[in-house]
Amino acid sequence: MVAAAPLASPFLLDYDLTLLAIPLAWSLREASPAGFIPGEKSALALAYVLPLFSRNVTGAASLPIAPLAIAAALFFVLRRATALSPTGRAKALPAGAES
């Protein structure tokens, strides 16, 4: 829910992006024993540094990158959450899903 909250706001500023720390920490904790999904490291790294440069890139290029980065982080959070077993433990991801 916290990963989707920044997408619901029509006005998102730099300090609002700190909400992404919660799903990022959860994703990293879940990826430790099971391994990363392809592309997950890049999406999480982008979401991590997003508050540092999103305003500058948006102003210079007139291209809002925050919604794209947040949506990518949300995608990987949802994908990892659906890979959990009913007991809350990570199930084995499909072959080739680890990097």
N, C-alpha and C positions, 0 to 999 in steps of 0.2 A: 504494500500500500504506500509506503514511503517512497518507493522508486517511481510510482506513478503520480504522486502528488505534484512534482514540479511541472509535469505536462498539463495539469489541470488549470494552472494559473495563467491568465492572459498577460500578466506583467511579472517577469522573472528577472531578478537582479543577481549580481554576483554573490551576495551573501545568502540568497535563497538556495544556491547550488550546494551549500554545505550540507543540506539534507541528504545528498547522495552519499555521504560518508557511511550512513547506516547500511544501505544495501551493498555498498562496496566492501565493507568489512565482512558482512555475511557471506558474500560471494567468495571472498578470499579464504574464509574459514572453511567453507564447504568444498572449495577446490583443492585444499591441501591434501586430503587423503585420496580423493577421486581423480585428480588431475583436471586440467583446464580443457574446456571445449574449444575447438578451433575458432579463432577470432575473439575469444573472450578476453584474453590478456590485453589486446589492443583496445577493445571497447572500454574496459575498466580503467586502463591507463588514460584514455582520452577523458573519461568522466572525472578522473582524479584531478587532472590539470585544467579542466574546463573553467573553473572560476578565475584562473590566472589570466586567460587570454580571450575569453568569449566576447567581452565587451569591445575589445580592440579590433578583433577580426570582424565582428558584426558592423562596427562603425566604418572600418576601412573598405570592406568588400560589400557592404549592404546585404550580407548573407547571414541569416541567423543560424549558427551551428549548434547552439545549445539544445534545441528540440531534437535534432538528429542524434546527438551524443546521448541525451537522456533516453530516447527511445531505444537506442542500441543497448544501453545498460539495462533497461527494463526488459528487453527481449531475453538477455542472458540470465537475468534473475528469474524470470518466469520459466525459462527452459531448465534451469538448474532446480527450481522448486518442483517442477513436474517430474523430475528424475528422482525425487525422494520417495522412499518406501513409506508405508503407513506408520512405521515406527520412527520416522524422522531421520533415518540413516540414508546416506547416499547409495542409490543402486548403481550397479555397474553401468556406465554409459556405453552406447554402441561402439563397436570396434572402429577405430579411427577417430573417435571423438576426443581423444586425449592428445595433448601436445606437450 
